[in-house]
């Protein structure tokens, strides 16, 4: 019978990898060096969820969740070595947060509509942020590590919520038709022209972010759908499937 490993076993495995006689690669890692790893593992987890929906096979998703958990433990062990915090602190904080943000489950509040629950969640988050000294401003609180379109959409939403609709009104007044035509017809030959075109593209993307927020449409998801449509037009999946089924000569 195969050995059944517990969470504590996994934690000790990571500590062993980071120890003096452990793995040179694991020992060399830092919070910064692992940033890209976390991004890749998160993307692979999302891919595994898609694969699960398509194939109904959960093995890949189970494995990818383990890879994400590995990143969490690596960061926790490194922080413990630095004397910053330990894995027990991570578990303690997330447990407190979940209890604090669900007073309708763990407290005395009555369960309301989903909209009321989300509003309560936001109010609790707002109170939490009052105690977080590292936050600089409402807009800078939004992680720039997000993809550009997601970041832009969140920034615009927070701008309007914090500073009012007039703060983003000028974005709505951009002439997308004119700008799109100029972009289509212009070929920049100088650095100044390239900078002007860069600014124009930025304005168009910013307006797209705002339109997506206003009309409850995800710009990123919409762009992905359009890319998939383009690929399907150029390389129909039906043709690819037929080619795969044909015996090689």
C-alpha positions as CSV (number, residue, x, y, z in Angstrom):
1,X,0.0,0.0,0.0
2,X,1.3,3.4,-1.0
3,X,2.2,5.8,1.9
4,X,-0.4,8.4,2.5
5,X,1.1,11.8,3.1
6,X,-0.4,14.4,5.4
7,X,-0.2,18.2,5.2
8,X,2.4,18.1,7.9
9,X,4.4,15.6,5.9
10,X,4.3,17.9,2.9
11,X,5.4,20.8,5.0
12,X,8.4,18.8,6.3
13,X,9.3,17.8,2.8
14,X,9.5,21.5,1.8
15,X,11.6,22.3,4.9
16,X,13.9,19.4,4.0
17,X,14.3,20.7,0.4
18,X,15.3,24.1,1.9
19,X,17.7,22.6,4.4
20,X,21.5,22.6,4.3
21,X,21.5,19.1,2.8
22,X,18.5,19.8,0.6
23,X,18.1,20.6,-3.1
24,X,20.4,23.4,-4.4
25,X,17.6,24.8,-6.6
26,X,15.0,25.0,-3.8
27,X,17.6,26.5,-1.5
28,X,18.4,29.2,-4.0
29,X,14.8,30.4,-4.3
30,X,13.6,33.7,-2.9
31,X,10.2,35.5,-2.8
32,X,11.2,37.4,-5.9
33,X,12.6,34.5,-7.9
34,X,9.3,32.5,-7.3
35,X,7.1,35.3,-8.6
36,X,7.1,33.9,-12.2
37,X,6.5,30.4,-10.9
38,X,3.4,31.4,-9.1
39,X,2.1,33.1,-12.2
40,X,2.7,30.1,-14.3
41,X,1.2,27.7,-11.7
42,X,-1.9,29.8,-11.4
43,X,-2.3,29.8,-15.2
44,X,-1.8,26.0,-15.4
45,X,-4.4,25.6,-12.7
46,X,-6.9,27.6,-14.8
47,X,-6.0,25.5,-17.7
48,X,-6.6,22.3,-15.7
49,X,-10.1,23.6,-14.8
50,X,-10.9,24.0,-18.5
51,X,-9.5,20.5,-19.2
52,X,-11.7,19.2,-16.4
53,X,-14.8,20.7,-17.9
54,X,-13.9,19.4,-21.4
55,X,-12.8,15.9,-20.4
56,X,-14.4,15.3,-17.0
57,X,-11.0,14.1,-15.8
58,X,-9.9,15.6,-12.5
59,X,-6.4,14.2,-12.3
60,X,-4.7,17.2,-13.9
61,X,-6.6,19.7,-11.7
62,X,-5.6,17.8,-8.6
63,X,-2.0,17.9,-9.6
64,X,-2.1,21.6,-10.4
65,X,-3.7,22.5,-7.1
66,X,-0.7,20.7,-5.5
67,X,1.7,22.9,-7.5
68,X,0.0,26.0,-6.3
69,X,0.1,24.7,-2.7
70,X,3.8,24.0,-3.2
71,X,4.3,27.7,-4.0
72,X,2.4,28.7,-0.9
73,X,4.5,26.5,1.3
74,X,7.8,27.6,-0.3
75,X,7.0,31.2,0.4
76,X,5.9,30.4,3.9
77,X,9.1,28.4,4.7
78,X,11.3,31.1,3.2
79,X,9.4,33.7,5.4
80,X,9.9,31.5,8.4
81,X,13.7,31.3,7.7
82,X,13.7,35.1,7.5
83,X,11.9,35.4,10.8
84,X,9.0,37.3,9.1
85,X,6.2,34.9,9.7
86,X,5.5,31.1,9.7
87,X,3.0,28.8,7.9
88,X,0.9,28.8,11.1
89,X,0.5,32.6,10.8
90,X,-0.7,32.2,7.2
91,X,-3.3,29.7,8.3
92,X,-4.3,31.8,11.3
93,X,-4.8,35.0,9.2
94,X,-6.8,33.4,6.4
95,X,-9.0,31.6,9.0
96,X,-9.6,34.9,10.9
97,X,-10.4,36.6,7.6
98,X,-12.9,34.0,6.5
99,X,-14.7,34.1,9.8
100,X,-14.6,37.9,9.9
101,X,-16.0,38.3,6.4
102,X,-18.8,35.8,6.9
103,X,-20.7,37.1,9.9
104,X,-23.9,35.6,8.4
105,X,-22.3,32.2,8.9
106,X,-20.1,32.5,11.9
107,X,-21.8,35.5,13.6
108,X,-25.3,36.7,14.4
109,X,-26.1,38.5,11.2
110,X,-29.0,37.2,9.1
111,X,-28.3,35.8,5.6
112,X,-29.5,38.3,3.0
113,X,-29.5,38.5,-0.8
114,X,-26.3,37.9,-2.7
115,X,-26.1,41.6,-3.4
116,X,-26.4,42.4,0.3
117,X,-23.7,39.8,1.1
118,X,-21.3,41.4,-1.4
119,X,-22.0,44.8,0.0
120,X,-21.3,43.6,3.5
121,X,-18.1,41.9,2.2
122,X,-16.9,45.3,0.8
123,X,-17.7,47.1,4.0
124,X,-15.7,44.6,6.0
125,X,-12.8,44.9,3.5
126,X,-12.9,48.7,3.8
127,X,-12.6,48.5,7.6
128,X,-9.7,46.1,7.3
129,X,-7.9,48.4,4.9
130,X,-8.0,51.2,7.5
131,X,-5.6,49.2,9.6
132,X,-3.2,48.4,6.7
133,X,-0.4,50.9,6.8
134,X,1.2,49.7,3.5
135,X,-1.7,51.0,1.4
136,X,-0.8,54.3,-0.3
137,X,-4.0,55.3,-2.1
138,X,-7.3,53.7,-3.5
139,X,-5.9,53.3,-7.0
140,X,-2.5,52.2,-6.0
141,X,-4.1,49.5,-3.9
142,X,-5.0,47.7,-7.1
143,X,-2.2,45.3,-8.0
144,X,-0.4,46.3,-11.2
145,X,0.6,42.6,-11.4
146,X,-2.8,42.0,-12.9
147,X,-3.0,41.7,-16.7
148,X,-3.1,45.2,-18.3
149,X,-6.8,45.0,-19.3
150,X,-7.9,43.7,-15.9
151,X,-5.9,46.3,-14.1
152,X,-7.3,49.1,-16.3
153,X,-10.9,47.9,-15.7
154,X,-10.4,47.8,-12.0
155,X,-8.6,51.2,-11.9
156,X,-11.5,52.8,-13.9
157,X,-14.1,51.2,-11.6
158,X,-12.3,52.4,-8.5
159,X,-11.7,55.9,-10.0
160,X,-15.4,56.4,-10.7
161,X,-16.4,54.9,-7.3
162,X,-13.9,57.0,-5.4
163,X,-13.7,60.3,-7.4
164,X,-17.1,60.3,-9.2
165,X,-18.2,59.8,-12.8
166,X,-16.7,63.1,-14.0
167,X,-13.2,61.7,-13.3
168,X,-13.6,59.3,-16.2
169,X,-15.9,61.3,-18.4
170,X,-13.1,62.4,-20.7
171,X,-12.4,58.8,-21.6
172,X,-16.0,58.4,-22.8
173,X,-15.5,61.5,-25.0
174,X,-12.6,59.9,-27.0
175,X,-13.4,59.5,-30.6
176,X,-12.6,55.9,-31.2
177,X,-13.6,56.0,-34.8
178,X,-11.2,58.8,-35.7
179,X,-8.4,57.3,-33.6
180,X,-9.0,53.8,-35.1
181,X,-8.8,55.2,-38.6
182,X,-5.7,57.2,-37.9
183,X,-4.0,54.1,-36.4
184,X,-5.1,52.0,-39.4
185,X,-3.7,54.5,-42.0
186,X,-0.6,55.7,-40.1
187,X,2.8,54.0,-40.2
188,X,5.1,55.7,-37.6
189,X,8.6,56.5,-39.0
190,X,10.0,58.6,-36.2
191,X,10.2,58.2,-32.4
192,X,7.8,61.0,-31.9
193,X,5.2,59.4,-34.2
194,X,5.7,56.1,-32.5
195,X,5.1,57.8,-29.1
196,X,1.9,59.5,-30.4
197,X,0.6,56.2,-31.7
198,X,1.4,54.5,-28.4
199,X,-0.6,57.2,-26.6
200,X,-3.5,56.8,-29.0
201,X,-3.6,53.0,-28.5
202,X,-3.4,53.5,-24.8
203,X,-6.4,55.9,-25.0
204,X,-8.4,53.3,-27.0
205,X,-7.6,50.5,-24.6
206,X,-8.5,52.7,-21.6
207,X,-11.9,53.5,-23.2
208,X,-12.4,49.8,-23.9
209,X,-11.8,49.0,-20.2
210,X,-14.4,51.6,-19.2
211,X,-16.9,50.4,-21.8
212,X,-16.4,46.8,-20.5
213,X,-17.1,47.9,-16.9
214,X,-20.1,50.0,-17.9
215,X,-21.7,47.2,-19.9
216,X,-20.7,44.3,-17.7
217,X,-18.5,42.7,-20.4
218,X,-15.0,41.4,-19.6
219,X,-12.6,43.0,-22.2
220,X,-10.0,40.3,-21.6
221,X,-12.5,37.5,-22.0
222,X,-14.0,39.2,-25.1
223,X,-10.5,39.5,-26.6
224,X,-9.8,35.9,-25.9
225,X,-13.0,34.9,-27.7
226,X,-12.1,37.1,-30.7
227,X,-8.7,35.5,-30.9
228,X,-10.3,32.0,-30.7
229,X,-12.7,33.0,-33.5
230,X,-9.7,34.2,-35.6
231,X,-7.8,30.9,-35.0
232,X,-10.9,28.9,-35.8
233,X,-11.4,30.8,-39.1
234,X,-7.7,30.2,-40.1
235,X,-7.3,26.7,-38.7
236,X,-10.7,25.1,-38.3
237,X,-10.7,22.5,-35.5
238,X,-12.7,20.2,-37.7
239,X,-9.9,20.1,-40.3
240,X,-7.3,19.6,-37.6
241,X,-9.3,16.7,-36.1
242,X,-9.5,15.1,-39.6
243,X,-5.8,15.5,-40.2
244,X,-5.0,13.9,-36.9
245,X,-7.2,10.9,-37.7
246,X,-5.6,10.3,-41.1
247,X,-2.8,7.7,-41.0
248,X,0.7,9.0,-41.7
249,X,2.3,8.0,-45.0
